[in-house]
Amino acid sequence: MMLQTLTWVLLPLLIGFAIPLKKRALIKLVDHILIALIYIILFIMGLNLATIPDLWQQLQSIFGKTLLFIVLILGLNMVALIFLDKQLPFPLKPGSVKKESTWRALLGSSKLIGSIILGLIVGLLANQYIYLPEHLAEIALMILLACVGLQLRASGVHLKAVLLNRYGLILSFFFILSSFAGGIIAALILQMPITHGLAISSGFGWYSLSTIILQDAHGPILGSIAFFNDLFREFFAFMVIPLLMARYPLTAIGSGGATSLDFVLPVIQRTGGAQVVPIAISFGFITNILAPIFLVFFANL
């Protein structure tokens, strides 16, 4: 079962990465399809939430548990990455750090939550009239993963450059270990299986992936916790990157997790300059590749 799930998650990603896209119009089309698929997946998640018995009580439980995961995972991330910044400082060029407004980016993130709320409202009001084809969410995720692979290839990422980037590799190591530590501690406090805590912490900010995998493995409640935990990372990254880049550049890059390669990469580039982009690409690529592997592994234990 684990191997089957890992195959349908990784295969589209690898197929997408193997296809070169050179035309600008095609790359833009892939970007639009990717955004549409994210909204579709989150809308379906809202529909699934509407089917939970005693929904209001469950939502209160979801938000309480999610808050604990957010505090512990992000908190330990920040402690570990600031420690790394002090031990392995990255020299930024004088005058390269720029201030960046976060409100526009945060507005985009709020639209994602709106997709879930819309799906929840539609599910509550018209659930008996709606029929979703079986495995629709999984099919949408497979197409999304193929689009991510196409984006990775189109961005000019080379495996050799990724694997040989010293800062990207070390940053990934500290980020992943501190994420796992936060997930384990949260699971122990909530008295849930440690594997659930590890699975939730394995999304690394990739909310569309963690939502579907954990929802399929353990139901919509755990999938919802994973979603809000990973989505909040994006909000958090948009807020702290402009504040941290001048003094703690590695921490600023690492705050975005897997989104450092896509959604928050423009903010990283504009605030830290071109010099931090290779680190962000290396770190983001590694976390994007490892997230589905860890998610499937821990979700199926």
Secondary structure, DSSP 8 states (H G I E B T S, - for coil): -HHHHHHHHHHHHHHHHHS----HHHHHHHHHHHHHHHHHHHHHHHHHHTTSTTHHHHHHHHHHHHHHHHHHHHHHHHHHHHHHHHHS-----TT-------HHHHHHHHHHHHHHHHHHHHHHHHGGG----TTHHHHHHHHHHHHHHHHHHHTT--HHHHHT-HHHHHHHHHHHHHHHHHHHHHHHHHT--HHHHHHHHTTTT-HHHHHHHHHHHH-HHHHHHHHHHHHHHHHHHHHHHHHHTTT-HHHHHHTTGGGGGTTTHHHHHHHH-GGGHHHHHHHHHHHHHHHHHHHHHHHT-
